[in-house]
Amino acid sequence: MKIKFKRVMTTKFIAGFSLGISLLGMSAILVIGYFQIHHDPLSNQDESSSETSQEDTKTTDAEPETTVKTVAGENGAPSIVLELTPDTVAPGESATLNWEAKDADVCAASGAWSGVKNTVGNQDTGALEAAKTYTLTCTNSAGSTTVSAKIKVEEKTTSSTNSTSSSSSSSSSSSSSSSSSGGTSSGSTGGTSGSTGGTTSVAPTLTLTISPSSISDGDTASISWSLNSNVSPAPTCTASGSWSGSKSTSGNLNVSPSAGSYTYTLACSNSAGTSTKSVNLTVNAVSTCGSGGSCTSAEVAAHNTQSDCWVIVKYTASGGNGSNGQVYKLASGFFGSSGSHNGLPSAPSLTASTWCGKNISSTFNSKHSGGSRSGGGGTAIWWLTNNGNSLIGEYAGS
């Protein structure tokens, strides 16, 4: 019996000991698993947070980008260099414009700036919130040249958390506004914004004419100009060349300048672009030859027949007849074998082909002792202004 009891006790002891060991092992596994489960997410979160922090602290040290726009003038028109530094800015930042125009008489700014500019200069744009286009038009007597450059503004960025919060807050605010005002105010504001946002900018297209393009001194020509009806926003127009100053977007102007050549240039600009046109006018001098004014060699040469004979004579006797001489009209009866000239004693033969339309001063002074020789009733000068001959006027040559 003692032996049997001992065996039973031994078996129970071994079984109890094994059970205790098993329970202890399971407890250890549960504890280790618990800490591992709660530790890993925290570790992952720390790593993610660390990566985000590292990304947020990254910076770029890129040099500012510069845009240089160069336009060479055609047919003698000005050449322009327009430089923007930088060409892209963050909201609220500014950029610098530098420009130089060669062979220009005047320059006019349009687009995001305006006014008359020096041919060389620089200007700060001021704080920028949206992209802007800067246009410069320079003009001389040969024509005009236009250059444009655009400054970009980066979009504003916010974190996704703030964006979500802002969106949620905006939704809540909108709901509150609708509740308190019945939606009238929100609806009105939204409609105005939508209308403004949908507006499309249209560059100006300029039409410029002059009629007639050639006039005589004292006459009048008319300059007319207009723009396309859908231009938007409203542009500004600046005149240069033979006229100047700000002009309306359409109109007409009568001009009556003195003799010479003229170029009228007009540039109209808005934020969408610039249109520049030029017209030319020739004003011819009016001759008063034959009506008291002086006559040129060409005008005298046009009267070269026996029935219409003009001659130029500068005589030297008795102080002469002016520094350049004078123009005389000879009567047709002055010529020929029985003409009043050829009828004079010892008079040389006078023919229309050798005298009419010409300067006969050398021959006249040689044959008539500088104009003092008399004969047949008077001096040689008397014969130029009598017997049907007459004085036309001063000679404009030398």
ChimeraX attribute file (.defattr): number of C-alpha atoms within 10 A of each C-alpha:
attribute: neighborCount
match mode: 1-to-1
recipient: residues
	/A:1	6
	/A:2	6
	/A:3	7
	/A:4	9
	/A:5	9
	/A:6	11
	/A:7	12
	/A:8	10
	/A:9	11
	/A:10	12
	/A:11	11
	/A:12	12
	/A:13	12
	/A:14	11
	/A:15	12
	/A:16	12
	/A:17	11
	/A:18	12
	/A:19	12
	/A:20	12
	/A:21	12
	/A:22	12
	/A:23	11
	/A:24	11
	/A:25	11
	/A:26	12
	/A:27	12
	/A:28	12
	/A:29	11
	/A:30	11
	/A:31	10
	/A:32	11
	/A:33	12
	/A:34	11
	/A:35	10
	/A:36	11
	/A:37	10
	/A:38	10
	/A:39	11
	/A:40	11
	/A:41	11
	/A:42	11
	/A:43	11
	/A:44	11
	/A:45	11
	/A:46	12
	/A:47	12
	/A:48	12
	/A:49	12
	/A:50	12
	/A:51	11
	/A:52	11
	/A:53	11
	/A:54	10
	/A:55	10
	/A:56	9
	/A:57	7
	/A:58	7
	/A:59	7
	/A:60	5
	/A:61	5
	/A:62	6
	/A:63	7
	/A:64	11
	/A:65	11
	/A:66	15
	/A:67	17
	/A:68	14
	/A:69	15
	/A:70	18
	/A:71	15
	/A:72	16
	/A:73	21
	/A:74	12
	/A:75	9
	/A:76	14
	/A:77	19
	/A:78	27
	/A:79	21
	/A:80	25
	/A:81	18
	/A:82	23
	/A:83	19
	/A:84	24
	/A:85	18
	/A:86	17
	/A:87	21
	/A:88	20
	/A:89	22
	/A:90	15
	/A:91	16
	/A:92	12
	/A:93	13
	/A:94	19
	/A:95	18
	/A:96	16
	/A:97	20
	/A:98	15
	/A:99	20
	/A:100	18
	/A:101	26
	/A:102	17
	/A:103	18
	/A:104	25
	/A:105	16
	/A:106	20
	/A:107	24
	/A:108	23
	/A:109	22
	/A:110	25
	/A:111	20
	/A:112	16
	/A:113	16
	/A:114	16
	/A:115	13
	/A:116	15
	/A:117	16
	/A:118	15
	/A:119	18
	/A:120	15
	/A:121	12
	/A:122	15
	/A:123	12
	/A:124	12
	/A:125	17
	/A:126	11
	/A:127	13
	/A:128	17
	/A:129	17
	/A:130	14
	/A:131	15
	/A:132	18
	/A:133	17
	/A:134	22
	/A:135	23
	/A:136	27
	/A:137	29
	/A:138	31
	/A:139	27
	/A:140	21
	/A:141	20
	/A:142	16
	/A:143	24
	/A:144	28
	/A:145	21
	/A:146	23
	/A:147	20
	/A:148	20
	/A:149	19
	/A:150	16
	/A:151	23
	/A:152	18
	/A:153	19
	/A:154	13
	/A:155	10
	/A:156	8
	/A:157	7
	/A:158	9
	/A:159	8
	/A:160	9
	/A:161	9
	/A:162	10
	/A:163	12
	/A:164	12
	/A:165	12
	/A:166	13
	/A:167	12
	/A:168	12
	/A:169	12
	/A:170	12
	/A:171	12
	/A:172	12
	/A:173	12
	/A:174	14
	/A:175	13
	/A:176	13
	/A:177	15
	/A:178	15
	/A:179	10
	/A:180	11
	/A:181	10
	/A:182	11
	/A:183	14
	/A:184	11
	/A:185	12
	/A:186	14
	/A:187	11
	/A:188	10
	/A:189	10
	/A:190	10
	/A:191	11
	/A:192	10
	/A:193	10
	/A:194	10
	/A:195	9
	/A:196	9
	/A:197	9
	/A:198	8
	/A:199	10
	/A:200	12
	/A:201	15
	/A:202	18
	/A:203	22
	/A:204	28
	/A:205	18
	/A:206	20
	/A:207	16
	/A:208	19
	/A:209	17
	/A:210	20
	/A:211	15
	/A:212	13
	/A:213	15
	/A:214	16
	/A:215	19
	/A:216	18
	/A:217	17
	/A:218	14
	/A:219	13
	/A:220	15
	/A:221	19
	/A:222	14
	/A:223	18
	/A:224	14
	/A:225	18
	/A:226	17
	/A:227	18
	/A:228	14
	/A:229	9
	/A:230	13
	/A:231	17
	/A:232	16
	/A:233	16
	/A:234	16
	/A:235	22
	/A:236	20
	/A:237	22
	/A:238	25
	/A:239	21
	/A:240	25
	/A:241	20
	/A:242	15
	/A:243	14
	/A:244	13
	/A:245	12
	/A:246	15
	/A:247	15
	/A:248	13
	/A:249	17
	/A:250	14
	/A:251	12
	/A:252	14
	/A:253	10
	/A:254	12
	/A:255	15
	/A:256	14
	/A:257	19
	/A:258	15
	/A:259	15
	/A:260	12
	/A:261	14
	/A:262	18
	/A:263	17
	/A:264	21
	/A:265	23
	/A:266	26
	/A:267	28
	/A:268	28
	/A:269	28
	/A:270	26
	/A:271	21
	/A:272	18
	/A:273	20
	/A:274	24
	/A:275	18
	/A:276	22
	/A:277	18
	/A:278	19
	/A:279	16
	/A:280	18
	/A:281	21
	/A:282	19
	/A:283	21
	/A:284	16
	/A:285	13
	/A:286	11
	/A:287	14
	/A:288	11
	/A:289	18
	/A:290	16
	/A:291	10
	/A:292	11
	/A:293	13
	/A:294	18
	/A:295	22
	/A:296	16
	/A:297	17
	/A:298	11
	/A:299	15
	/A:300	23
	/A:301	17
	/A:302	14
	/A:303	17
	/A:304	18
	/A:305	16
	/A:306	20
	/A:307	15
	/A:308	15
	/A:309	23
	/A:310	29
	/A:311	25
	/A:312	29
	/A:313	26
	/A:314	23
	/A:315	27
	/A:316	17
	/A:317	15
	/A:318	9
	/A:319	8
	/A:320	14
	/A:321	15
	/A:322	13
	/A:323	15
	/A:324	16
	/A:325	21
	/A:326	23
	/A:327	29
	/A:328	22
	/A:329	24
	/A:330	26
	/A:331	21
	/A:332	17
	/A:333	16
	/A:334	22
	/A:335	19
	/A:336	16
	/A:337	12
	/A:338	11
	/A:339	15
	/A:340	18
	/A:341	19
	/A:342	18
	/A:343	16
	/A:344	13
	/A:345	9
	/A:346	8
	/A:347	12
	/A:348	11
	/A:349	12
	/A:350	16
	/A:351	15
	/A:352	20
	/A:353	12
	/A:354	10
	/A:355	19
	/A:356	26
	/A:357	25
	/A:358	22
	/A:359	21
	/A:360	16
	/A:361	18
	/A:362	12
	/A:363	12
	/A:364	18
	/A:365	19
	/A:366	11
	/A:367	13
	/A:368	17
	/A:369	14
	/A:370	20
	/A:371	23
	/A:372	17
	/A:373	14
	/A:374	14
	/A:375	15
	/A:376	12
	/A:377	9
	/A:378	12
	/A:379	14
	/A:380	21
	/A:381	19
	/A:382	15
	/A:383	20
	/A:384	21
	/A:385	16
	/A:386	13
	/A:387	14
	/A:388	14
	/A:389	19
	/A:390	16
	/A:391	17
	/A:392	21
	/A:393	20
	/A:394	22
	/A:395	26
	/A:396	16
	/A:397	14
	/A:398	9
